[in-house]
Amino acid sequence: MVAIGSAHKGGHAVFRRILVPSDGSEHALKAVRVAVDLAKEFDSEVVLLAVVPVPQTLVMVAGISEHVIDDYIERAGRDALQSALDVFEEAGLGVEVKIEVGSAGEEILRQAQEAGVDVIVMGKRGLGGVKGLLLGSVSNRVTHGAPIPVLLIP
């Protein structure tokens, strides 16, 4: 259980809305589990976010339909979020799901503002290997760019 101060300030939850970006990695799942604890503790709403980069090879194929790209984005986003959705379901918590396209750091910051969240809970690193190094820079970008608290889970 994560305890941060008192559960309520003036009768209102400290963390009314929590943004949880997830790429399906083990680090992201650790963050999801912390977000579940926070959501239970503060009776918070949760926004679960996947950011899908569209591969240049997909974009460069001449004549590819927008429908095919949209299907790819939806499938990639759902795949990234499935294990996180399972954790929230097991905990009996509902979540709002968002799947966006673009640069992960920029989209996380944009979605945090759009969704009006009070905290971002995310893994310190994402997928392993070279991708892990790149996604580590995502957490760095978010922590330096967010005007709200960012809880990084190692």
MOZI-V923563 format. One record per pair of residues at least 12 apart in sequence whose ideal C-beta (glycine too) atoms are under 7 Angstrom apart, sorted by the first residue. I is the first residue (numbers start at 1). J is the second residue. Records with the same first field share a line. If there is no record, write none. Layout:
# MOZI-V923563
I->J  J
This chain:
# MOZI-V923563
1->37
2->34  37  38
7->41  42
13->42  43  44
14->42
15->38  42  44  118  119
16->44  45  118
17->44  45  47  115  116  117  118
18->35  38  39  44  46  117  119  121
19->47  49  111  112  115  117  120
20->32  35  46  48  49  84  121  122
21->49  51  108  122
22->48  50  80  81  84
23->80  126  127  135
24->79  80  83
25->123  126  127
27->123  124  125  126  153
28->84  123  126
29->83  84  87
30->123  153
31->121  122  123  153
32->84  87
33->87
34->121  151  153
35->121
36->87  88  91  93
38->121
39->93
45->96
46->88  93  95  96
47->96  98  115  117
48->81  84  95  96  97
49->98  100  108  111
50->77  80  81  99
51->100  102  104  107  108
52->73  76  77  99  101
54->69  73  101
58->72
73->99  101
74->99
77->99
81->97
98->111
104->135  138
105->138  141  142
108->120  142
109->142  145  146
112->146  148
117->148
118->148
119->148  149  151
120->142  146  148  150
121->151  153
122->139  142  152
123->153
124->136  139  152  153  154
125->139
126->138
139->152
